[in-house]
Amino acid sequence: MYLNNLELLNFRNYKSVKLNFKNSTILIVGDNGQGKTNLLESIHYISSGKSHRTNDQDDLINWDSDYTILRASLGKSIEDTAVSSKQLIEIELRKKNNIKIRIDGVYYRKKSDFASIIPSVIFSPDDLRLIKAGPSSRRDFLDDILEKLQNKYAAQRLHYQKILNQRNSLLKSMISGEQTNGNSTMEAWDETLVHYGSEIIEKRRSLLVSVREKFIKYMNYFFDGIQADIFYIFSWDRSIQGASINLDNPINLQSGTIKDIFNTKLKQGFKKDLLLKTTLVGPHRDDLLITINGKDLRSFGSQGQQRIASICLKFCEIHILEEELRTEPILLLDDVLSELDNDRRSKLIEIIKNKFQTFVTTTNISFLDKLDVDFENRFLVKNNKITYLT
C-alpha cells in the first residue's frame, strides 16, 4: 500500500491541507519551524494511531480549534501481496481523548483496527536516543515493531504493566523482613507476572534474531571492515556472555526456559525487591546492547557511528514489516540527509531508491543535485501552507 492523497483539517499548524502523492521518493523543503515534521507526524499517526512526539493527542489539534480530522486514501502497488483492500482512512480527534475512526465509511472503535493497514517507519534526529538514551528507548523499539506485527501484543504489554503495578503496590505495603502476611498474594502475582513477562521476553528475543541479521549487514554496508553486533540484555544478567547465550534459539537458554529463569530470579530477588519497594527483574528492565568491534557503541562510538546505527535499526524495522505484513511500508525521513556526510548520504539514497514510498524533509537542497535520486513530488512548506514545487 502507499499513500495516494492526504487531507488535514486543523492538524498542528495546518488549518487545511490537501495533497496528492506518487508512489516514489517525495521531497519536502522548508525552513525550521514551518511544519515539515508535523506533516510526517500526520502520516505516521494515520499509519499507527500514535504520534512519535507526544502521548497527548490534544497536542495534535490546532490551537484555534477543538478538533482535527485526518483523511488518507490509499493505493495498492503492483508488488503488494497483502490481502487488505481498504482504501480510505478517516480519523477525527477531539479534545479530552475523544476519537472517531472510519475505514471505508465504516466506524471502528479501536486504533488497532487501522494500525498497519498502511505501516510506516519514521526516523528523525531525535531517534539517536535509540543508541544514547536509557534502556526504555531500546525496549520500545522492539515493542513498537511487535505491536505492528501482532494485534494482541499491546494488550499483553498493558496486562503485564498492570500486574507489575499491583506487585509493586503490594511490596510498598509490606514491612521489610515480613515472611507471612501478603506472601500468598505475592506468589499469585509472581506466577502471573512470570507468565506474561516470559512471553514478552521470548517475543522480543525472537524478533531480535531477525533484527540482528539485518543490522549487521547494514552496518557493514555503511562502514567497511567493522564488526557490529546487537544483544538482548536480561535484567538479571547484564553481561554480553549472558546476552549471547543461544541467540539463534530465542526460546530456550542453557540453564532452562525463560519462564524458569525468570521465576527463579524473581524469588531470589524478593528480599531486595522488598527493601527497595520495586520489582527489579523482568522485561520492564531489559535492554539491548549494540557493539562495534566488541565495544559498547553508546560509550565508545563516534557521533556518526551512533547516527548510522540508529538509521540501520529503522531500516531493519521497515524490512521486517515488509516481510511479515506482505506490504510495502512508508518510510519517513525527517531531516536525516543533512546530518550525514556525502558518502553515507549516497549509500542511504541507494537503499531507499525505488523501493519504498519515502518522504524526505530538509532545510537545505544544495546537496541534492549530487545525489542519484529523482524526487517525483516536491513540496515547499512555508507560512503554515504546503505548495507544490516544480
Secondary structure, 3 states (H helix, E strand, C coil): CEEEEEEEEEECCEEEEEEECCCCEEEEECCCCCCHHHHHHHHHHHHHCCCCCCCCHHHHECCCCCEEEEEEEEECCCCCCCCCCCCEEEEEEECCCEEEEEECCEEECCHHHCCCCCCEEEECHHHHHHHHCCHHHHHHHHHHHHHHHCCCHHHHHHHHHHHHHHHHHHHHHCCCCCCCCCHHHHHHHHHHHHHHHHHHHHHHHHHHHHHHHHHHHHHHHHCCCCCEEEEEEECCECCHHHHCCCCCCCCEECCEEHHHHHHHHHHHCHHHHHHHCCCCCCHHHCEEEEEECCEEHHHHCCHHHHHHHHHHHHHHHHHHHHHHHCCCCEEEEECCHHHCCHHHHHHHHHHHCCCCCEEEEECCCCCHHHCCCCEEEEEEEECCEEEECC
